[in-house]
């Protein structure tokens, strides 16, 4: 089998993978990024998930946002913008390159095997970074993990996001959250009451308790985040199939409702439907430290921090019903909890029981509640940057990734 060698192998081309590849390359490593699809960008491109959410103090995130035009993205261009960033740094990008197995030497991951339409080949690396979202490499490596909430294993629902065209620009509305839905007045009623009444009357799918409408770069277009598919597993082929079909059917039902309900939306239509459903939560792997809800609410600081001043609410979309779940107990209907700017320690990126592998993005070691904040894209990119900088440091020093002193990375990671 053909074998190609790199210093650092990043698996996954979403925001966490972009952050990891940028940081590893900027710190002197020869880097390959493997992406299973034909486009970089992860959920933002494949599932039309936007804008890029989350606040964080990160040199890499700050620089990337400047180059792509900020948090409100152009889905048609983002993959090329990411590619240009990576290629300018000398990163070898491999599209259509799904990882089908890992290569191990004893207790260490030393590479991955790529399959596809042609012959299989091995991509070897001194450090492999799992930026797949679902933690596919860590799963293949046998790292222990948890999935969903502790009470019953249910994960946050999946959603088909889509773009809505044909809106009268002068009447386009913005509603980014449940809290805003309770305040937004339309014809003497709140947007929340309009939606929940329609849900109760059967005009909307039963789990659609809020319709979020985000602005786009185009005046007559909005991003719609409203569909909700509960009780299915984002790592199951069969469940993903069912979720895709259900989510797309929900989208058309929602558009019919918007056309007849909102002034200026009578001619609205679905402009872009994603190729895959948006997955919020799957596996969370066991690391040397598990980030908790309490850490976020307290704004905890860590000596080995690699992510700084992360800020996004504990956003748990109800795993077992419509709307929002409580930030402390997702079995209870409630509100997202605001956090204090918090740090994420390197120990959350270092999996237990295996060497040569680092976690990045939403699959790091965290509870169901903490994950609900750190899963968003800008924070995921910052996590990736921490993993990439650590991996390059390990290669340069000739040590294991688990032996890196994260305190040495601060000067690079902070803007």
Phi, psi and omega in degrees: 000135179300143182229128178241134186249139175223168171286310184231132177246118178258125180252115181114127185252025173278192184301322178295319178292322177298312179300319180294315182294319178299310184294318180296318180292316180295340178260020168095003182273151171272120195239138167245138172243124182253124180234129186288334182264188180266005182218142171284161174121346177063219184298331180298323181265312184289323186245007179057036179274114180201166358287179178284115188265160171101139174258146180195148177263101187211126177300314183296312181298316180301315181291319179296316180300322177299321184282336181258358176096013176104193186286327178275115193253162171257106184302327184286343187245341190302318181299321179288325176297315177298317180300317180297321178298312183292315182294328178294338179265358180087013177287133175275112180265127178243106174272166182053043186230071180288135176277127184250345177195167178250157175252125182239147167236103185064236182265019182239140169276127182240003179168182179224160176251129180258131176248191180143213185282333180258202179291149174291151174212155181262136172246108184267146178210147175292330173222136175249133180248122180271105178243032187277354184085302179277355181070041185298321181290316178298321178298314178295335181274355177085016178289136180290150184209168171239159179217128178077189181281156187295327187295320185214003178078003179289136178265167172301149183294157173269156182219139167270111171269151180210165177256143183247120177253177177077018180272142171292113185304329182286347182241008179297133179250157178239131173214108187261353185200170176298320179299317178292327178296329179284341182257335184287118182260130179224112180062035178084002179233155176283152177299325178299313183292325178298315182290314183293327176295318178294323177298314181296329181276358179084009178282341179235156176304150189297333181264003180271094181261348178209143175243110180267132181237111183258147176290151174242180177287346180257133186302323184263021184227145175228155169269136180245124177240097186213325183296151183211117180247111186261157168077011180244159188256120181289359175252005180257127179303315183292316180295321178297321178299312180297320181294319180301312183293313180299314182298319181291323176296319177301321183302315181292326177294321179294319179297319177302319179295316181296321181301317185270352186255320189257129173300136180088359182247009184299330181256016182293149179209160177285117181271318178224129174247133186289160178278340178222159178280150177281125182251122182272323190210133168220247186279144172232119191269152181285121177242184182291341172217144178249116181289138186239167175302319181297324177300319183287317181294329179273350185063047188293144176255150182228143178297326183257031182298139172237353173233133190235137176051046174290140184212110171197142184299162174281092195259088182258104172289130191309116181291340187234015179189200182268163172073209187260143173259161179295142183293340179263327184220102187286359173278356183244134175294136183187211185239154172295142178265136174282147181246164168270148179309125189236167177248156175242123183280155178302328182300337176287342183263350184258108182288151179277137171090005180212144175250166176079004184229135173237149177263145172212154182082207190284357181267007182290175184284108182199158175284168177306319183287314180296321178303326184295343175262312188284349184290344186286163200290319181292323177291320177300320179295321178294322175298316177301319179299320177297317179294317181295317179296320179294318180298315180295323178295318178298317179296314183297322183270350182070035180239172175287151178300327180291345182264359182293136174275105186297336180299334180287347184270348188303315184301324178284316189289326182277141180289000000 
